[in-house]
Amino acid sequence: MNTILSIRYPDLGASIPSLTWKSPREELDKAIEEARLAARSDNTPDRAAILDNGSIALLFRYGQDLGQNPREIEEAVDLSRMAVKALRPMARNEGLVLSHRCSILLSWSEVIDDLEGYDKILEEAYLHATRAMKLLAYDKVALSQAQSHICQIRLQQAFRDNKHETLDQVITDQKEIVKTKHPSPDLLAANYNRLGGMLWERHNRTGSRQDLDDAIAAHYRAAGLIKELDDADLLPTHLNLGRVLMRHYQVTGAYQSLDAAIAQIAIPIKAYIPGRTSKDTPRDHAMALHEQAIALQAKCQHFLRTDLSVATNALDSAIQSGRDALKHLDCEDVRYFPVLTSIATWYGTKASITKNSSWGDESLKLLEQGLNPESKSLDYAALRACMAHVLEAQFQALKQDYPGDALKKLKEAVRCGREAVESSKPGHVLLGERRLNLGKMLLSKMKHKGKREHPDEARETLILAAKTENAPLVIRIPAALQGSLSLFRVKEYHEAHELIQGAIGLLSTNSLMALSSSDLRVLMRHLSGLGSLASSIALLDGQSEFEALRPLETARCVISELAMRGNTDLSELQIARPDMANEYTETNSRLRQTINQLQGTEQLKLSPVPSASSQSLQELQQTLIRSIQAQEEKIRALEGFEGFQLPLTESEMKNLASDGPIITVNVSMISSDAFVVTENGIEWIPLPKMEYDTLQKKLEVFSRHGNVARTAIPRIPEHQRSGNTCETLSGALRWLWDTAVGPILEKTPLKETKRVWWITCGLAGRAPLHAAGNHSPGSNDNTVSRVKSSYISSFKALRHARVQQKRSLPQPTSPVATVRAKRNMLLVTVSHNPPYHDLDTSGEKEVIESVFGNHESPTVPVDFTHLREPSPASVLRQLPNHAFVHFACHGASIDRDPSQSGLILVGKDDQEQTIPAMLTIARLEEVFMENPLQVTAGAGALAYLSACSTAEQTSSGLPDEAIHLANSLQAIGFRHVIGTMWGADDEAAGDIARRFYEGLLEDEEKRRTDGIHGTGGGEDKGIDAAGALHRAVTGYSADMMGSESKRLLWCPFIHIGV
């Protein structure tokens, strides 16, 4: 923020012409020569004005020379000093001379590397600027320039003294300045630019989101005032906007902010022509290239776990931009070192990605060749942090094959990491990250050596990282996870509980509402295991069952919760306050649309005019979020709505168990536990025999089991599947019963219906609890013999499904025929879709047609639609129009990004040739979050997914989010979903589907005949999909009991929902 955006020198007399940045070279040379002559003679007429004019000419010539001759700026400083001394008492031009002196001193402060001298320069400049303001009331342009100088100087002083009160006052003053009338748009732009920089600095110190949002708004305002490519303000304005957008991405994880930052930074880079303006210097161009490289490196980190190709391309581009920046900088330049360390750090990242230690050697060589240890501007903390990163990357690359060499690298990395932390200033924006990196390296050292060396230092460093207030979530929460584990190891359970609860507290819904689903998935990868570990630690700390259960709600299924918020039942609010209900619905809809627009906006075009659409969308997004927060507060003030959109209370959880117990099974790295919630209380059941490592091995059995034909990508080659027998699966299911389900059901009081709901957390998310036990003839030591199982991702998901179910039921005054008119079926089949295996869907097709296609009833009219080899778009068009949907096609589970899992349908390439096309979870969420299912019209009663692995929890970095197709359909409004945990057998799929649908409609006819609906004595809860599936699989199992090869083919089928 040291940049002087413009220098204006009005005419001081007929004999002294005004000079500008674009003055011809000969005019500048003439003014400089005249000033040099005046410097040697005290008797020169108008000596102060001539010296002043010469100093300005030197400043402009320095700019025209692209900053290549530092002696020019030094001479300008000398001449302006002489000009001030030459001023006569009451001289009319004193204010201008002092203001020009201030401008030259500020320009000089940008290039010196003497920090003590820097402070003295600022002090002198401040004295001149305050005096100039008193003398320039007659000249609005000059007065505005002097005001800007004062704010700029005080901002630099605030940077140096690190006092909050100094910065607060500077911001207050600058806010007043931007409110005043300005003589020109570029001066107003400069002041908005400075205000944005001040707010950004305060955000970096305090972590205030409001300051960051205000900084973005100020920089966007400045960018909107810069219209011409030849304006010298172009570069700093767009660079500053790019920086704050980049910081917004770091804090929130919103990728659209990073995308916008990259585009803003590209504007001055593309417009660069050496000498075109005072800011088109090689040095300024280097600064822009460096900022571009930093943003590209952030893009690399964003995609590192989901798209390695995009990540590596971004990293290579970052390194190239950094190297281009170095070419434009002299090795003595104060900006040379930051660019150099950045490039070295990125080479370290490349070593980490490629597992090639030689990239680390390249990095260290670069540092060794380019650093000047005598430089007073050397950032020692940044240097050590860079070296620590590179050495740690080399350790990771070497540890497998060269453990001795790897340990040497790690020891050196730890030493550098310590020095980086110790030499970082308090409040530095990267201090939290440096602490986390040091803590992780200390843990790696202990693990690699097999000794508990420096455990106290590692623990304390991680705790400090978690408590660094201005660090982003992706730093603080992983630090809290590691810190809590370290505290657990020394049995400091209460401290561990406090630390991890503080981390969970950072996950406020309001702070996450601005993120798209894809951004949330990136963020949640960094937070994996948070709720699971917090629950285990709460139990060790002696917290109540509810307190131990609560983290499994608040820190899990965050993405689906936000999706469900947009489809909240407002029927009661509609009765009490229809105006508030309508406003809330409209605002949420607009927010979802805005986020989707931001996510889908193409990268901004590289033009000198900032993108109004991107800016307006981001501002609208923040406005809508604040509006939603305010509306929710007003709604909670109404009687009966005190808990609106707040986490569930203990009593609300118990009320959800009115139809049967809800059983949460949590497996973390330190314990396995179950919580049984009934109407009467919450009971904790420890599961000591369900060991983490053993469960991992058993889960491999379930993952390997299944029909290869229904697996989009075979998990293992056929010749390796010889050990995958029913006995192997049977053994794993018995172990699951003995260690978990058996002990749980022994202590679980059941309702007459025998219904239970399973919520699985941590590693338990992939365990088929519904199928656990001994399934040999005559045995009832199994889940299916004891209870009717349903799964649900969370208590909030069950509440959402129950609300949706209630909305779908008829009002007491509704005619039966009208209400039941929506018993229609959409069948989707894709049997041939190269290069995938052919599927035999004929059994399911015949079953659906026999049950629905020829179903005639005066009370239950049924429509039947069959889409053969459809496109994703055609399926999305039909989904909202049907109560029942049945998919018989391939499905794919994508480990690296579960949101890209989905159903494999049919599309067309550019040549109109048929190709596979995926209907992804992400697309479903996007469409139905913006346009919710009309459940009151009967849509979304049941989705039957007979594709492979539609209810499989992948082994990705998002286990706590329970992202799979079945859960996603439930979250967007389907009350019942039938899915499979692994690829189903073709014949079994058809048989079970027939039994399910026949039983479902027979049950509905029976209930109607018995008069339950409307006029009977029981409460109508809608279709009994869970009961129909239970009868279908038990009937199938009983019929196949004599065949060991078919006895367990029902196991992958599960029910999700109410």
N, C-alpha and C positions, 0 to 999 in steps of 0.2 A: 504493500500500500504506500510505498515511498514515492511512487511515480508522480511527477509534476505533469499534469495533463495539458496545460497550455501556459504560455508566457505572452502577455500583451504589454507592449511598450508604446504608450501614446506619444504624440509629437510634443517634445519639450521646447520647441522653438524652431524658427525657420531654418536655422543653421544646423539643426540636429534632426535628421530624418528618422521616422519610426522604422523599426526593424521587426520582421516576423521570421518565423521558421523558414518560409519560402523565399526570403530575400535573396537576390543574386549573390553569388560568392564574392564578387568584387565589392559590393556594398558592405558585406560583413568584414572583408579584409581591410577596407578603408576605415571603418569605425574602430577596428582593433588597433590599427596603426596609429590613429589619432589618439586613442586612449593610452597607448604606450608612450607617445610623446608627452601627453599631459601628466603621466606618472612621473616623468623626469623633471617637470617644471611646476613649481607651486604657484606661478603667476599666470597660468593659462586661464583665459576667460571661460566661464561656464565649466570649470574643471570638474566639478562633481557630476554634472550631467554627461560630460564626455567620457569620464571613467565608467560611469554607470552604463552608458550606451555600449562601450567597448566590452564590458563584462557580459552583457546580454548577447552581443555579437559572438563572443567566444562560446557561450552556451549553445547558441544556434549552430555554430560551425562544428562544435563537438557532436551535435546530433546529426548534422549532414555528413560528417565523417564516420557515422555509424558507431560512434563510441570507441573508435580505434586509437584515439590519441588522448590518454588521460591527462596529459600535461595541459591541454586546453581548459579542462574544467578546473584544474588547480590554478591556472593563471586567472581564470574568471573569478575565483574566490579572492585572489589577491587584489585584483582591480576593484571589485565591489567593496572590499574593506577600505581601500583608499578613497572610494567615492563617498562612503559614509563619513569618513574623517574630514573630507573636503567640503561637506555641507556647511553653508553659512547659517547663522541664526535666523529663524523664521523663514527659511527658504521654502518657496511654494512647492518644489518638487521633492521635499524631504520624504513624504509618505511613499511616493513611487520608488524612490531610491532604496528605502528600507524594505519595501515589499519585494523589489527585485533581488536585494541581498538575501532575503529569506528564501526566495525561489532557488537561487544558486546554491545556498547552503544545503537545502533539501536535496537538490540534485547530486551534490557532492556526497551526501550521506549514503547514497545508493551504491557508491563504488568503493568507499574506503573499507578496509578490513581491520581498523583499529577501533575496538569497542569503547575504549576510554575516550578517544577523540570523538567518537560518534555521539556520546552523551554531551560533550561540550558544544558540539555543533548544534544539537537540538536546543540546548539552553540559549545559545546566542540567537538562533533563528526565532525562538519564541519571544524574546525581548524585542526584536525588530518588528515582528508581526503585530504584537499588541500595540506598539507605538504607531505603526503604520495605520492601523484601524482608526485611531483617533484623528489622524490627519487626512483621511481619504473620504470623508463623508460626502464630498462634492462629486465623486466619481464612482458611480454604481458598479461598473465593471471591476475597477481596481479594488473597491471595497469588498466585493464578493470574493475576489481572489485572495485578499488578505484574510478574510474569515476562513476560507478553505485552508489556508496555510496554518492557521492556529489550530484548527481541528486535526489536521494531519500531524502536526508536531505533537500535540497532546496524545494522539493515538499512539505514536511511536514511543512516547514517554510511558504510556500505559503498558505497552509491550515490555519495556525495559524494567519498570519498577514492580510490575506484577501485582499492583494493588487494585482490588475490585472497585473501590470508591473512585479512583481516577478514571477508570474506564466508564463507569456508570455516568459520571458527570459529562464526559466527552460525548457519550451517546445522547444524553439529554440535550446538550447544546446543538449537536448535529441535527437532531429531529426538529429543533426550532429553525435551523437554517434552511432545511428543505421546504419548510412551510412559507418562507418569504418569497417575494417576487424576484425572479432572476432575470438579468438582462439578456440572457441567451440560453437556448436549450442545452448547449454543451456544458455550460457551467452548472446547470441543474443536474445534468447527468453525472458530472464529476462528484457532486455532493451526495447524490443517491448512491454512487459507487462507494464513497467513503463510509456512508452510513451502513451499507451492507457489510463492509469489511469490519466495522466496529461490532456490529451485532454478531457476526461470525466469530470474532475473537471471544466475545463474552460467552457464546455457546460453547466454544472449545474449553473454556474454563469451568463452566457450570453444568454443561450438558442440557441446557434449556432448549426444548423443542420449539417453544414459541420464538425464541431469538433466532433459531435457524430458519423457521418459516418466514419470519420478518426479513431476514437477510436475503432470502431468495426473492421475496417480493420487491425489495429495494433494488437488487441487481437486475431483475427483469424490467423494472421501471427505467433504470439507467439504459439498459439495452434498447428499450423502446424509443429512447430519445436520440439514439445514434443511428442516423439514416444513411450517411454517406461513407463510401469506402475510403475516401481520402481523409477521414477524420482521424486524428491521432488517438482519440479515445477508444477507437474500435478494439484494439488489442486488449488493454486492461479491462475494458467493460465486459467483453465476452469471456476472457479468462477468469475473471472474478466470479461471473455467473456460473461458469463451468466448475469452479472449485466448490462453491456452496452446494450445487446440485450433487457433486461427487460426495460431499460430506453427508447430504441427505440420504444418499444411497447407503453409505457406511452405517448410518444410525438406524435406518428403517429397513434396509434390505430391498427397497423398491427399485427394481431393475430399470423402470422407465426413467428414473432420475439419473442413473448412470448413462443410459442411452442418450438422454438429453444433454448431459455433461459432455460426452464425447462429441456430439454435434456442435455444441456451442464453442468448444475449444478449436474445432476444425475451421471455424469461420475466419479468424485472423490468420491461421496457417495457410489457408487457400488464398487469402487476399494478399499475402506477403509479397511485396516488391521492394528490394533494398533501396532505401532513400525516399520512398514515396511519401512518408510522413515522418515526424520526429520519433515515432515508435516503431518504424520499420527498420530496425537495426538488427544486425546478426545476433546481438545479445538478447534482444527482446524476442526474436524469432526462436532462439534456443529455449527461452523460458516457456514459450507456447508448446514447443515440441516436447519438452519435459513433462508438462501438464498432460499432454495427450498420452504420453507413455504411461504415466501414473494411472490414468483412467483405463487404458487398455490392460494394464496388469490387473486392475480390479475386475475387469471383464473376465480375464483368465481365471481368477479365483472363483468367480460366480459360477462358471460352467465346469469347474474342475471335476466335480463329482458326477456330473450328469452328461456332459458332452466333451470328451477329451480332445476331440478334433478342434472344436471351436476354441477351447481353452488354450491349446498349444499354439494355434494360429494367432490368437490375441497376444500371447506372451512373446512370440517371435516379433510381432509388430511393435510391441512395447520396447523390446531391446533395440530394434532398428531405429525407432523414434528417438530413443535415448542416445544412441550413437550419433545420429544426425545432429542432435542438440550439442553434443561435445565438439563437433566439427566447427560450430559457430562460436565457441567460447575459448578465450585465452586461458591457459592453465593457471594464471594468477588471478583470474576473476573469482569473486566471492561465490558465484553460482556454480562454478565448475565442480566443486566438491559434492554438493547435493546430487547433481546429475550422475557423477561418477559412482557414488554409493548406491544410487537407485539401480543403475545397470548391473553393478556387482550383485546386488540382492536378487535381481531377476535371473541372473545366471545361476545363482543358488537355487532358485525355484525350479529352473530347468533341470538342474542336477537331481532335485528331489523327484520331479515327474518322470524323468527318463531313467532314474537309478544309475546314472553315469557320473561318477565322481570327477571326471575330467572337466566337466562344466564348472565345477567348484574351483578347480585349479585355475581355470580361465578367469574366474571372478577374482580370486586372490591376487593373481598376476596383474590384473587391471588396477586393483587398489594399490599395489606396490609401486607400479609405474607412474601412476597419476597423482598420488597424494603429495602434498607439500606440508610436512609436519611443522614447519615454521609459520604457517599461515595463522593469523590471529582469528580468522573466521572459521577455522576448522571445528565442525560439530563432532566432538569426541564421542558423545553418546550415540549419535547416528552411525558413526564409523564402527563402533563396537557392536551395535545391534546388527549391522550388516554382516560383519565378520562372523558373529554368532550364528546367524541364519545360514550362511554358506557352509560353515564347518558342520553344523547339525545336519544339513542336507547330505554332506559327504559321509557323515556317520551312517545315515540311513542307507546310503548306496553301498557301503562297504561292510556293514555289520554281519551279513550272511556269510560271505566268503572270506573276509579278512577281519575277524573280530578284534585282533590286536591293534591293527592300524585304525580301525573304527573307533576303538576306545580312546586312542590318542586324540583323534579329531573331536570326540565328544568332550573330553576334558578341556581342550582349548576353547570349544564352543561355550562351555559353562563359564569359563573365566571371562570371556568376552561379554557374555550375557550379564554377568554380575556387574561388570564395569559399565555396561550400557544403562542398567537400572540405577546404579549409584550416581552416575553423572547426569541423569535426566533431571530436569527441573521439576519441582512439584507443580502439578497441574498440566504438565505437557500432554498433548493430545495422544501421544503414542506410549505413555508410561504404562497404562494398563496392558497393552499388547506386549510390551517388553517384559513385564512381570510374568505374564502368562507363559511366554516362550521360555523364560528362565526356569520357571517351575516345572514345565514339561520336560526340559532337558535334564533337570536334576532327577526327576522320576525315571527318565530313560537310563540315566547313569546307574541308578540303583538296580534297575531291572537287568541291565546288561552285565553288571558285575556280580549280581546275585547277593549283594550286600546292602544293608539299610544304611547307606552313607548319606549324610546331610538330610535326614528326614525332616528335622525341624525347619531348616532353611526352605526346603521345598514346600512344606505345608504353609509356612508363614507367607511365602512369596505368592502362592496361589490365593490365599485368603485376601491379601492386599490387592491382587488383580481383580478379584470378585467385587471388592469394595471401591474400586476406582470409579468415581461417579461419572466422569466424562468419557469413559470407555463405552463402546457400543455393546449391544446385547451379545453379539457373537464372540465377544471377549469375556464379558462378565459372567455369563451363565456357564460356559465350559470351565472357566476357572472355579466357579462355585461347585460344579460337579466333581472336579478333581480334588479341590480343597476339602469337600465333605468326605470323600473316600479316605483322604489322608487323616482326617480327624477320626473317622471310624476306626482306622487301624490302631490308633492309640487310645481308643475307647472314650474319646471326648464326644459323647453322643449329643449332648445338649448343644454344644458349639456347632457340631455338624448340622443339627436340625435347624438352628437359627440361620446358618449360612445358606443352606439350600432353600429354606423358605423365603429368604430375601431374594434369591434368584427367581423363584416362581412369581414373587410379587412384581417383578419387572415385566411379566407377560400380561400386562393389562390389555383388555379387549380394545380399548380406545387407541392404544399405540399400534395395534395390528390391523385396524380397520382399513387403513390406507393401502394395504398390500394386496396385490393380486394373489390368486392361488399359487401360481408358479413361484412368486417371490416368497410366499409363506413356506413353500416346500423347501426352498434353499435355506431359509432361516432355520426351520425345524430340524434340518440335518445336523446343525451345530448343537442342538439341544437334546439329542436323542438320549433317552434313559433318565431324564430329569425327574418326571413324576414317579417312575418306578423306584428309583433310588430314594427319593424323598419319603415315600411311603415306608420303606424298610427302615430308614433311619428314625422316622417318627415313632415306630414301634419300639425300637431300641431305647429311645429317649423316654419311654413311658407315657407317650401321648395317648389320648383316647382313640377308640376304634374309628370314630368319625374323623378325627384329625389325621389319622393315618390313611384313611380312605380318600380324603379330600384332594391330596395332590394328584391322585390318579384321575380325577375329574378336571382339575384346573390346568394341568400341564400336559394333557393328552387330548387328541382329536380336536386340536385348536382350529385346524382348517375347516373341518366339517361343522364345527360350532358356528363359525362365522358365516358359513353357507346357510345354516339353519336360521340364523338371526334374521336374514332377509326374507324368510318365509314364516315368520312368527304368526301364531294365531292371535288375531286382534278382535275376535268376535265379541268378547265381553267388553272390551274397550269401545267397540263400535256402538254398543248399546249405551254405555255410560257417557262417552264423549266421542261421537262420530267425527267431529272436526279434528280431534287429536289423532284418532286412528287413521283417518285419510291422509293427514299431513305426514304422519310417520311412515305410512306405506309408500307414499310418493317420494319422500326424501331417500328412503332406503333403495328404492328402485333407481332413482337418479344416481345415487352413489355407485351402485353396481354397474350401471351403464357407463359412468365416467371412468371407473377403474378398467373396465373392459376396453374402452376406447383408448385409454393411455397405454394399456398393454399391447393393443393391436396397432398403435400408430407406427407407421414406418419411420425409419431413422430420418431425422430432420435433414432437409436439403441444406447444402453448404452455401448459404447466401448471407449477405451482410445484414439482412433484416431478420430479427429473431422470430421464431415460430410463434405466432399469436395463438394458434390452436393448442400447442403444447403448454404454453404459459397459462392460458385461460382454463384448460382442463385441470392443471395442477392446483390453481387457485380455487376453482370450483370444488375440487375434491376436498380441500381443507375446509372450505366453507360448509360443505355438506356434513362432514364429520362433526364439526363443532355444532351444527344444527341438530344432528341426531343426539349428541350428548346432552344438549340443552332440553330437547324434547323428552328424553328418557327421565331426566330429573323432574320435569313437570308431571310426567305420568306417574312416577313413584310417589308424588305428593298426594295422589288421589287415594281415597280409601279403597282397600282391596287390591291395590297394585303396587304395594310397597316393595315387592321383590322383582319387579319387572326387569327382565334382561340381566338379572344378577345371578351369581352362582347358586346352585341348589343348597338349601339348608338341610340339616339332618332330618327334620320332620318331613320335608318334601321328598327326600330320598326314600324314607320309610313308607310314605304314602304311595310311591310308585310300585311298591311290592304288594299291593292289594290283591293282585291276581296270581301271585306266587313269588317265591324268594328270588332275589337277584344276587348272583354269586360272582364276585370279582376275584379273579386269580391273578396274582402278581408274582413274577419271577424276576428278581434283580440279581446283580452280581453278589449280593451279600445275604439274601434270604429269599425264601419262597413262602407265600402266605395267601390265605383266602379270607375274604370278608363276605359273610352271609347277611344280607339285609332283608329283614321281614318287617311286617307292620309293627311288630313289637320291639324291635331293636336291631343292633348291629353286632354280630359275633365274629371275633377274629379266630381263625383256625390256622396255626402254624403248620407248614408242610416241610419238615426237616429232611425227609427222604427225597424230595423232588429237587435234586441238586442241579445247579446251573449247567455244568459241563456234561452231565449225563443226559439232561434234556436235549442239549444241542445234538448229541449223537442220535437220540431217538427221533428227532425231527428230520434227520437225514433219511430215515426209513420212509416217513410219510412223503417227503419230497420226491423220492425215487419211485414211489408207487403210482400206478395209474396207467391209463390207456395212451400209448404213444400216438395213436391216430388223432387223439383230441389234444395233443400238446403241440402248440405252434412251433416251438423249437425244442426238440428232444433234449432232456436234461443230460442223459448219458447214452452212449452208443449201445446198440442192441446187444453186442457181445459182452458188455459189462453188466447186463441185467440178470444174469443167471442166479445171483443170490437174492433177487428181489421176489421172494415167494410170499404166499399168504401166511405161512408160518412165521416168517420174519415180521410181517405187519401185525400178526396176531400177538407176537411177543411184545412188541412195542405198545400195543393197546392195553395189554395186561399190566405192563409196568406203569402206564399212565393211571390205570385204575388203582393199583396198590399204593402209589405214592401220592396221589392227589384226589381223584374223583371219589374213590371209596371212602377215605377219611372225611371228605367234605360232606357227602350225602348222609353219612352216619349221624352227623350233627345238624342236619338241615331239616327243619319242620316243613312239611309239604301241605299244600292245599288239596282239596279233593280232586282237582283237575290234574294234579301231578306236574303242573307247568313250572319250569325254572328258566331263568335267563342267565346266560354266561357272558361276563365281560372279562376279556383276557388282556393282560398287560405285560409289557416287557417281552421276554422270550416266550411266555405262555401264549402269545398271540397266534402262534402257528400250530398249537396243539389241538387235535380233534377230541375235545373233552366229551362231546356228544356220543362218540363211538368207543370210549374207553371200556376196558373190561375183557372178561372171558366170554367168548361167543360160541363155545362148543355146545353141542346138544345138551339140554337140561340145565344149563347154567343161567342164573340170573344175577351173577356178580358182574353186572355191566350197566352202563348208564341207561341204555335204551329200555332195559327191563324195569328200571326204577322211576324214570322221569321222562317227560316230554320236553325236549331241549329246544331252546331258541338262543340265538346269539344277538348281541347288541353291542355297539362300540363304546357306549358310555351311558350314564344315567340321563344326561341331557338329550342324547339321541333317542332314548326310550320315551322321555317326556314329549319330545317333538313328534315321534311316531304316534303316540297316544292322542295328541292334539289333532294330528292329521286324520286319524281314524274317527275321532269325534266329529270333525268337520264334514267327513264324508257320509256320515249317517243321516237318515232323513229326519226332518222335524216331525213331531207327532201328528201334525195335520196333513202331512204329505201322503198322497195316494201311493199304495204299494207298487202298483204297476209303473208309475213314474219314477219312483226311487230305484227300482231294480232294472230300469231300462239300460243301465250302463254295464251289464254283464256281457261285454263283447270282448273278443279275443283278436290280438295281433300276433300272427305266427311269422317268425323270421327264420328262414333256412338258407344255409350256404353249404351245400354238400361237396361242390367241386370248386376249388379256388387255388390253382397252382401258384407257387411251388409247395403249398401245404398239402398234408395228407388228405385224401378224400375221406369224407365223413358219411357214415350210413345214418341219415336222418329219417329214413322211411318209417321206422317204428314210431318215432315221435310225431311225424306228420300224420300218420294214420290215426294215432290216438287223439290228437287235437281235432282232426276233422270229424272223427266219430263222436266226440263229446260235444264239440261246439258247432261244427259245420252242419250237422243234421239235428241239432237240438231245437225242438219246438215245444214251447210252453206258453200258455196264455198269460201266465204271471211272470215269467222270466224270459222276455225276448232277448235273443243273443245274436249279435252280428259277428261275422267271422271274416278276417282279412288275412291273406297269405302273401307275404313278400318273398319272392324267390330271388336269391342272389342280388339283394338290393344295395344301394349306395348308402353311406352314412346320412346324407341329406334326406333321402326318402324315409329312412327310419325315424329321424328326428321330427319330420313332418307328421308322422302317424302316431308317435308315442302319446302325445297329449289327448288323443281321441279315443283311447282304449283303457278299459279297466284292467284287462289281463294282457300281458305281453310274454311271449315265449320265444327265447332265442336258442336255436339249434345251429351252432356254427363254431368256428375256432375262436378261441380267446387267447390273449397273450398277456403274461405278467412280466413287466419290465423292471428288473431289479434296480437299475441305476436311477430310474425315475418312475415310481409307481403310477404317477398321474398320466403317463403315456401308455399305461396298460389299457386294455379294452377289448372290443369285439372286432374281429377281422371280417369285414364285409367286402364289397366289390366297388371298384372305381374304374376310371378310364384315364389312359395316359394321353400325351399330346397327339398321338396317332389314332386315338379312339380305340386302342386295344385294351381289353379287360385286364385289370391288375388288382391285387389286394388293396383294400383301403381300410384304415383303422378308424373306428368310432371310439375315441379315447375318453377316459374319465375326465380329463381336463375340458374337453369339448362339451361333454354332458353337463358338467358343473357350470360352465360359462353360459350355456343356453338357458338352463333352467333356473339359475340364480337370477338372471335378468327377467325371465318370463316364467314364474313358478307354475307348477302343475295346478290345474283347476280341480282340486280334490272335491270341492263341493258339487261339482258336476259329475263325479264318479270316476274321474281319471286316477290312475296310479294305485289301484287296489293291490295288484300283484305283478311282480316280474319274476319269471322263471328262467334262470340262466343255465342252460344245459351245455354251455361252452366249457372249455377246460379252464380250471383254476380261477373261476370268477370270484371265488371267496377265499383265495389264497393270500395270506400275508407273506409278502416276499421278504427276502433276507436283506433288504435295502437299508439305507441309513434312516428310514422313517418308520420304525416299528410302532412308535407311540401314536402315529397318526392313523393306523389301521386303514390305509388306503388300498382298497381294491374295488372292483366294479360293483359287487353286491352292496357293500356299505355305501358307496356313492349314490346308487339308485335309491337306497333307503333315505339318505340325507336330503335328496332333492324332492322327496315327497311320496315315494312308494311305501305303503304301509307294510307290505310283506314282500320279501325277496327270497327265492330259493336259489342257492348257489352251490358250487362244488369246490372243495378244498384241493382237489387234484383231478386230473383227467378221468372222466367217467367212462365206463364200458358202454359201447354203443347199445348192445342188447338190453343191459340193465337200465340205461337211461330211458329207453322207450317204455320198458315195463313199469318202472317207478313213476314215470310221467302219467301213464294210463291210470294206475292205481290212485295217484294223487288227485287228478282232475275228476275222476268218477266219484271218489270219496268226497271231494269238496262240494260238488253240486248235489250229491245225494244228501249230504249233511244240511245244505241250505234248504232243500225241499222238505226235509224232515222238520227242521226248525220252523219253517213256514206253516207246515201242516199242524204242528203242535201249538201254533199261535203265539210263538215267542215274540215275533216282531209286532211291535205297536200295541197289541191288545193282550199279550200273554203276561205271565207273572215274572218273567226274567228280563234282564237287561240285554239289549242287543249290542254286541260288541263287534259286529261285522263278521266277515268270513273267518273260519277257523283254519288258516293255512298251516299253522304249526301242528294241529291235530291231524290234518289230512296227510301231511308228510310223515308224521310219526306212524300212522296206520299203514301208509304205503311201504315204508322201509321195514317195519316189523313183519308185515305180510310177506314182502319179498324175502326177507331173511328166513322166515319160517319155511317158505316153499323151497328154499335153496339149502336148507340145513344139511341135507345129505351130500352136498357137493362142496368139498373144501375149496375148490377153485372159484366158486361163485358166492360162497357164504358171506364174504365181506365186501362184495361189490357195491353195496348200498352206502358204505361208510363215507364217501366224499360229500354226500348231499346234506345240506344244512338249511335251516330256516333262520332268517334275520328279520326282526321287526316286532310288532306288537303281539 
